[in-house]
Amino acid sequence: DLEGKVKWLDNYRKVKQLRDALVWIPVWERDKRALIPESLKHLLKAVTLENLISHRSLLHEGRLVLTENTKQIDVYLFLFDEFLLITKIKRNKKRSVSSEQNTLRLQQNQELDQLLKEGCTFTVLDQPISLDRLQLRNIDQLNASTSGLPNSFIIMHHNRYQQCIGAFILQATSESAKREWMSKIEGASTALLKLDSQPPRVKSSSLWLESSQI
């Protein structure tokens, strides 16, 4: 139908723009334990993630706050049909303060368009979180008040052995925004699990995401 075609074209346009705006941190910068001599780094650059999102559907996106050690940082999340990206926005230095304030006032579905238009980039923190390795934990109001983290929830990243290899405490602007994020992630995870229960798909090395944590 016409509405479906419009949505498909909008998703295609956004994903195409976003692909060029994503910045993937090399493993030797992500993991401080990975001491890779300069002469050997070219061996780890063979696999590129630039095309990882090319054939994906962007289901939900928006700004949240990530609690990291003793500080909080603004992050921008992208929920695709198979994985979640947590990114940090790198703004164009030529932007004015008034432009940044205008961006914050935009509706969620307009904010990404504005950020891309302004030439912002999105640095991927850690690694893509596959939805079949993701677990959500709600932080209820009592624990949120005790910890000073209102409207928060936790994303846990598991490897194939069910070990937690990453935990992210994320804070939304309101309780309703938090519930919407949790609902979107749960819905996408359920849809992926249903899809994976069907006959195996052909795995293409360029299209299929497999966690690097085995």
C-alpha positions in Angstrom: 0.0 0.0 0.0 1.0 3.7 -0.3 1.6 4.2 3.4 3.9 1.2 3.5 5.9 2.5 0.5 6.2 5.9 2.1 7.5 4.3 5.4 9.9 2.1 3.4 11.3 5.1 1.5 11.7 7.1 4.7 13.5 4.3 6.4 15.8 3.8 3.3 16.7 7.5 3.3 17.4 7.7 7.0 19.5 4.5 7.0 21.5 5.6 4.0 22.3 9.0 5.7 23.0 7.3 9.0 25.4 4.8 7.5 27.8 7.6 6.6 27.4 9.4 9.9 28.2 6.3 12.1 31.8 6.1 13.6 33.0 2.7 14.6 35.7 2.7 17.3 38.6 0.2 16.6 38.9 -2.6 19.1 42.2 -1.3 20.5 40.5 1.9 21.5 37.4 0.2 22.8 39.2 -2.4 24.9 42.2 -0.9 26.7 43.5 -4.4 27.3 44.0 -4.9 23.6 47.5 -3.7 23.1 47.9 -3.9 19.4 51.2 -2.8 17.9 50.9 -0.2 15.1 52.4 -2.6 12.6 49.7 -5.2 13.3 46.6 -2.9 13.3 46.1 -3.4 9.5 45.3 -7.1 10.2 42.2 -6.1 12.3 40.8 -3.7 9.7 39.7 -6.3 7.3 36.2 -6.5 8.6 34.2 -3.3 8.1 30.9 -2.5 9.8 30.0 0.4 7.5 27.4 -1.7 5.7 26.0 -3.3 8.8 22.9 -1.2 8.8 22.4 -1.0 5.0 19.6 -3.6 4.9 18.1 -3.0 8.3 14.8 -1.4 9.4 15.2 1.5 11.8 12.3 0.9 14.3 13.0 3.6 16.9 15.6 6.2 17.8 16.1 9.0 20.3 18.1 10.7 22.9 18.7 9.2 26.4 21.2 9.7 29.2 23.8 7.0 30.0 25.2 6.6 33.5 28.9 5.9 33.2 31.1 5.5 36.3 30.6 8.7 38.2 29.2 10.8 35.3 26.3 10.9 33.0 26.6 11.4 29.2 24.1 12.2 26.5 23.7 9.3 24.1 21.5 8.6 21.0 20.1 5.1 20.6 19.2 3.4 17.3 16.9 0.4 17.5 17.1 -1.8 14.4 15.2 -5.0 13.6 18.1 -7.2 14.8 20.3 -5.1 17.1 20.6 -1.9 19.2 23.3 0.8 18.8 24.2 3.1 21.7 26.0 6.1 20.3 27.5 9.4 21.4 26.8 12.5 19.3 29.7 14.4 18.0 28.5 17.9 17.0 29.7 20.1 14.3 31.9 22.8 15.9 30.5 25.4 13.6 27.0 25.0 15.1 25.7 27.9 17.2 24.3 27.5 20.7 20.8 28.6 19.5 21.0 25.8 16.8 21.6 23.3 19.6 18.7 24.6 21.6 16.4 24.4 18.6 17.5 20.7 18.1 16.5 19.9 21.7 13.0 21.3 21.1 12.4 19.2 18.0 10.1 16.3 18.1 11.8 12.9 18.3 11.0 12.0 14.7 12.5 15.3 13.5 15.6 15.4 15.7 17.6 12.8 13.8 16.9 14.6 10.5 18.1 17.8 12.0 21.3 16.3 13.5 22.1 14.6 10.1 21.5 17.9 8.3 23.9 19.7 10.6 26.6 17.2 9.9 26.7 15.5 13.3 28.3 12.1 13.6 27.4 9.2 16.0 30.2 7.3 17.6 29.2 3.7 18.4 29.9 2.9 22.1 31.1 -0.7 22.8 29.5 -2.9 20.1 26.1 -3.6 18.5 23.8 -5.4 20.9 22.0 -8.2 19.2 18.4 -8.4 20.3 18.6 -12.1 21.0 21.4 -11.4 23.5 19.7 -8.4 25.2 17.8 -8.4 28.5 15.8 -5.5 30.0 15.5 -4.6 33.6 13.1 -2.0 34.8 14.2 0.3 37.7 11.1 0.8 39.8 10.3 4.1 41.5 11.6 3.1 44.9 15.0 2.0 43.5 15.1 5.0 41.2 14.6 7.4 44.1 17.2 5.6 46.2 19.8 5.7 43.5 18.8 9.2 42.2 18.1 7.8 38.7 14.4 8.6 37.8 12.9 7.2 34.6 15.7 4.7 34.2 16.1 1.1 33.0 19.0 -1.3 32.5 20.1 -3.0 29.3 22.1 -6.1 29.8 24.2 -7.6 27.0 24.8 -11.4 27.2 27.1 -13.6 25.2 26.0 -17.0 23.9 26.9 -18.6 27.2 24.4 -16.3 29.0 27.2 -14.4 30.7 26.6 -10.6 31.1 29.3 -8.9 29.2 27.9 -5.4 29.4 25.3 -3.4 31.4 24.0 0.1 30.5 21.9 2.2 32.8 19.8 4.5 30.7 17.6 7.5 31.8 14.7 8.9 29.8 13.1 12.3 30.0 9.9 10.9 31.5 8.3 7.7 32.7 6.2 7.5 29.6 9.3 7.9 27.4 11.0 5.1 29.4 8.0 2.8 28.9 8.0 3.5 25.2 11.6 2.6 24.8 11.2 -0.6 26.8 8.1 -1.6 24.8 9.8 -1.0 21.5 12.9 -3.0 22.5 10.8 -5.9 23.9 8.6 -5.9 20.7 11.6 -6.0 18.4 13.3 -8.8 20.5 10.1 -10.9 20.4 9.7 -10.4 16.6 13.4 -11.5 16.1 12.9 -14.6 18.2 9.8 -15.6 16.3 11.8 -15.1 13.0 14.7 -17.2 14.3 12.3 -20.0 15.2 11.4 -20.4 11.6 13.5 -22.4 9.1 17.1 -21.1 9.0 17.9 -18.1 6.9 20.9 -17.9 4.6 23.6 -16.1 6.4 25.5 -13.6 4.3 28.8 -12.3 5.8 27.8 -8.8 4.9 24.3 -8.9 6.1 24.2 -11.2 9.2 25.2 -9.9 12.6 27.0 -12.2 14.9 28.3 -10.9 18.3 32.1 -10.8 18.4 31.8 -12.0 22.0 31.8 -15.8 21.9 
